[in-house]
């Protein structure tokens, strides 16, 4: 991915040798750069040494002011909290910028075949919208590639041929480490408080980070944004001052949402609208867009239909790691014939101590099953708001309890509104565990 004409003879430091860090070291070495790399984990360092055995382009050495002197940049994993990590002081002392792998991609663009870039950010819906835009393009016969926060390191892929489109999901952490990514289409889906431990200025700092995706466009390209962020969140309004962005709520979407099995619920109408606006800008016809909306398969762990057992639908929404992300899932399953249908599995490592955006949709919940570190907190918050609360602690207990009580037409929904790290390595492992537990009950997979 990184062309030699841009990177040959340069020197970079890389901090963090997990998936994106290792891809970065490989890409820099292939481009003729030299690399000093480090990870605090012995296992990660050993894995990197094994993966790069025989290569003399890199050295494994702790990053200090002296060791990074002369580097063009320190490429930091998005998981490194740069507001409090010592690497920030090292970078300042050595006068070397902190950057990420997306910035290396941005620097490479001038030497890549002509292409377009779509960047998608927001608190919720990023992965679905990113995957949907990619699907719309590919299903219409366009060449496209996924990358970024969706789990595919962009530097681990080959350059697209001329005319291709890179579709990048971008977290605020990645944008913090990017200086020059000028997107042809930049999308901000929504904003609500999240990851505030990474921003000393609180929500204002988080919002400013997201808004930088528009600032890096320098007034060029298409900006797509939700109405609330544009009119109510000052950093976004400043970034788009003097421009005419497309408002997600004003986009007319072809077809009928009832025909999009993987895009149900009001939140997915917003995701679809943003994707439609981007697709039109990229040259797709409404007929192509409508066909792509119908055929979109959805994402694992995001409103994923797992099985129907005894007339009860089991849904894996493990990717919902905060209340704002869980709220649309609860909204998607309204009561039928006046009867609440959702058996909600909630809890994990909390990101706050309130129900937040969830509150308006509690009428859709027939029963709640609390798990994990925040189980007691949610049980207390839901007392008197939900007719039945079961303190399950472990997910397996919650799944069994919900399956025993749910009636035909009901929905057993894992949408935890919390991070997973109290009991699982990540939300994917949590979702995989749920899917396995559901399949152990029997029934017909969907």
Secondary structure, 3 states (H helix, E strand, C coil): CCCHHHHCCCEEEEECCCHHHHHHHHHHHHCCCEEEEECCCHHHHHHHHHHCCCCCCEEECCCCCCCCCCCCEEEECCCCCCCCCCHHHHHHHHCCCEECHHHHHHHHHHHCCCEEEEEEECCCCHHHHHHHHHHHHHHCCCCEEEEECCCECHHHCCCCCCCEEEEEECCHHHHHCCCCCCCCEEEECCCCCCCHHHCCCCHHHHHHHHHHHHHCCCCCCEEEECHHHHHHCHHHHHHCCCCCCEEHHHCCCCCCHHHCCCCCCHHHHHHHHHHHHHHHHCCCCHHHHHHHHHHCCCECCECEEEEEECCEEEEECCCCCCHHHHHHHHHCCCCECCECCEEEEECCECCCCCCHHHHHHHHHEEEEEEECCCHHHHHHHHCCCCCCEEEEECHHHHHHHHHHHCCCCCEEEECCCCECCCCCCCHHHHHHHHHHHHHHCCCEEC
